[in-house]
Amino acid sequence: MKNKPSTFNLKTTALTLSLALCAYSASGIAANADRPLVQPFASAFSKLDSNQDHRLNHDEAVQDQDLAQHFENADIDRNGSLSEQEFEQFKLAAQQARMEAFLDDTEVTEKIRDELVHDSHTKSLNISVETYKGEVILSGFVDTDQQAHRAVEIASSVQGVQTVKNSLVVKG
């Protein structure tokens, strides 16, 4: 089985970023309405704020992919527009959710790889495992249909797996 050497580094980096975002958001985003926005958020907010009133109305906000369906959730004070701080708080939460999903997918992938390596029927095979939002794709080459079936069985048994797509090719 081929392991990707960068998986641990990606997981470590993602966890570090996630913890930093948590610490930053816990430092009182809503508590200090006068502090400046974090630069990436300030730039994004400014681009959306077409009338330059330092608030985003619904029409301006829906130009942002994250806000398109979640404007009401982001509008904490329920006044029909987003302040710079509401925007920043929502964007931080959205980033954190994406990071957590990435970490979950990485963990699922690692569990499947580990199970495949330790299974006597699949340990010597070169099976690639990719996970996105709980959907797993198995690819590579196996010697028999039984090995392919076993790999799918293993992947399906891992907690967090929603579906498994078998793209394994039987040699010969």
C-alpha positions as CSV (number, residue, x, y, z in Angstrom):
1,M,0.0,0.0,0.0
2,K,1.3,3.4,-0.9
3,N,1.1,6.0,1.9
4,K,1.2,9.7,1.1
5,P,4.0,11.2,3.2
6,S,2.4,14.6,3.3
7,T,-0.8,13.4,5.0
8,F,0.6,13.8,8.5
9,N,1.9,17.3,7.7
10,L,-1.4,18.3,6.2
11,K,-3.3,17.0,9.2
12,T,-0.9,18.8,11.6
13,T,-1.1,22.1,9.7
14,A,-4.9,21.9,9.5
15,L,-5.1,21.1,13.2
16,T,-2.8,24.0,14.1
17,L,-4.9,26.4,11.9
18,S,-8.1,25.1,13.4
19,L,-6.8,25.7,16.9
20,A,-5.6,29.2,16.0
21,L,-9.0,30.0,14.5
22,C,-10.7,28.7,17.7
23,A,-8.4,30.7,19.9
24,Y,-8.9,33.8,17.8
25,S,-12.7,33.5,17.7
26,A,-12.8,32.9,21.5
27,S,-10.9,36.1,22.0
28,G,-14.1,38.1,21.7
29,I,-15.1,38.8,18.1
30,A,-18.5,40.1,19.1
31,A,-17.3,41.7,22.3
32,N,-15.1,44.3,20.6
33,A,-17.1,45.8,17.7
34,D,-14.6,48.7,17.2
35,R,-11.5,46.6,16.4
36,P,-10.4,46.4,12.8
37,L,-11.2,43.3,10.7
38,V,-8.5,40.7,10.0
39,Q,-7.0,41.7,6.6
40,P,-8.4,38.9,4.4
41,F,-11.9,39.5,5.8
42,A,-11.6,43.3,5.5
43,S,-10.7,43.0,1.8
44,A,-13.6,40.5,1.1
45,F,-16.0,42.7,3.0
46,S,-15.0,45.8,1.1
47,K,-15.4,44.1,-2.2
48,L,-18.9,43.0,-1.3
49,D,-19.9,46.4,0.2
50,S,-20.8,48.0,-3.2
51,N,-22.5,51.1,-1.7
52,Q,-19.6,51.5,0.8
53,D,-21.9,52.0,3.9
54,H,-19.8,49.5,6.0
55,R,-22.8,47.1,6.1
56,L,-23.8,44.3,3.8
57,N,-27.4,44.1,2.7
58,H,-28.8,40.8,1.5
59,D,-28.1,41.6,-2.2
60,E,-24.5,42.4,-1.5
61,A,-24.0,39.5,0.9
62,V,-25.3,36.8,-1.4
63,Q,-22.4,37.5,-3.8
64,D,-20.3,35.5,-1.2
65,Q,-20.6,31.7,-1.6
66,D,-20.7,31.1,2.2
67,L,-23.4,33.7,2.8
68,A,-25.6,32.9,-0.2
69,Q,-27.8,30.5,1.8
70,H,-26.9,31.6,5.3
71,F,-27.5,35.3,5.4
72,E,-30.1,35.0,8.2
73,N,-27.7,33.0,10.4
74,A,-24.9,35.5,9.9
75,D,-27.2,38.5,10.8
76,I,-26.8,38.1,14.5
77,D,-28.7,41.3,15.5
78,R,-31.5,40.5,13.0
79,N,-31.5,44.0,11.5
80,G,-31.4,42.9,7.8
81,S,-27.7,43.7,7.2
82,L,-24.3,42.5,8.3
83,S,-21.8,44.6,10.1
84,E,-18.1,44.0,9.5
85,Q,-17.9,42.0,12.8
86,E,-20.9,39.8,11.9
87,F,-19.3,39.1,8.5
88,E,-16.0,38.3,10.1
89,Q,-17.6,36.0,12.8
90,F,-19.6,34.1,10.1
91,K,-16.5,33.7,7.8
92,L,-14.4,32.4,10.7
93,A,-17.1,29.9,11.7
94,A,-17.4,28.8,8.0
95,Q,-13.6,28.3,7.8
96,Q,-13.5,26.4,11.0
97,A,-16.3,24.1,9.8
98,R,-14.4,23.5,6.5
99,M,-11.3,22.7,8.6
100,E,-13.1,20.3,10.8
101,A,-14.6,18.5,7.8
102,F,-11.1,18.3,6.3
103,L,-9.8,16.8,9.5
104,D,-12.7,14.3,9.7
105,D,-12.0,13.2,6.1
106,T,-8.3,12.9,6.7
107,E,-9.0,10.8,9.8
108,V,-11.4,8.5,7.9
109,T,-8.8,8.1,5.1
110,E,-6.0,7.2,7.6
111,K,-8.3,4.7,9.4
112,I,-9.1,3.0,6.1
113,R,-5.5,2.9,5.0
114,D,-4.5,1.5,8.4
115,E,-7.2,-1.2,8.1
116,L,-6.1,-2.1,4.6
117,V,-2.5,-2.4,5.6
118,H,-3.3,-4.7,8.5
119,D,-5.8,-7.0,6.6
120,S,-4.1,-10.1,5.3
121,H,-6.1,-10.0,2.0
122,T,-5.2,-6.4,1.2
123,K,-2.0,-5.5,2.9
124,S,0.3,-6.0,-0.1
125,L,-1.9,-4.1,-2.5
126,N,-1.4,-0.6,-3.9
127,I,-4.8,0.9,-3.1
128,S,-5.4,4.6,-3.1
129,V,-7.9,6.0,-0.7
130,E,-9.5,9.5,-1.0
131,T,-12.3,10.9,1.2
132,Y,-14.4,14.0,0.7
133,K,-17.4,14.7,3.0
134,G,-17.5,11.1,4.1
135,E,-17.5,9.8,0.5
136,V,-14.6,7.4,-0.1
137,I,-13.1,6.5,-3.5
138,L,-10.9,3.4,-3.7
139,S,-8.7,3.2,-6.7
140,G,-5.7,1.1,-7.8
141,F,-5.0,-2.4,-8.9
142,V,-5.9,-5.7,-7.2
143,D,-5.4,-9.3,-8.3
144,T,-8.9,-10.7,-7.7
145,D,-12.5,-9.6,-7.3
146,Q,-12.4,-10.9,-3.8
147,Q,-9.6,-8.5,-2.9
148,A,-11.6,-5.6,-4.4
149,H,-14.7,-6.7,-2.4
150,R,-12.7,-7.0,0.8
151,A,-11.3,-3.5,0.3
152,V,-14.8,-2.1,-0.1
153,E,-15.9,-4.1,3.0
154,I,-13.1,-2.6,5.0
155,A,-13.7,1.0,3.9
156,S,-17.5,0.6,4.5
157,S,-16.9,-0.5,8.1
158,V,-15.0,2.6,9.1
159,Q,-17.0,5.1,11.2
160,G,-17.7,8.3,9.3
161,V,-17.9,6.7,5.8
162,Q,-21.1,7.6,4.0
163,T,-20.5,5.9,0.7
164,V,-17.7,3.9,-1.0
165,K,-17.0,4.2,-4.7
166,N,-15.1,1.2,-6.0
167,S,-12.8,2.2,-8.8
168,L,-10.4,-0.7,-8.2
169,V,-9.2,-2.5,-11.3
170,V,-8.7,-6.3,-11.3
171,K,-5.5,-7.1,-13.1
172,G,-5.5,-9.9,-15.6
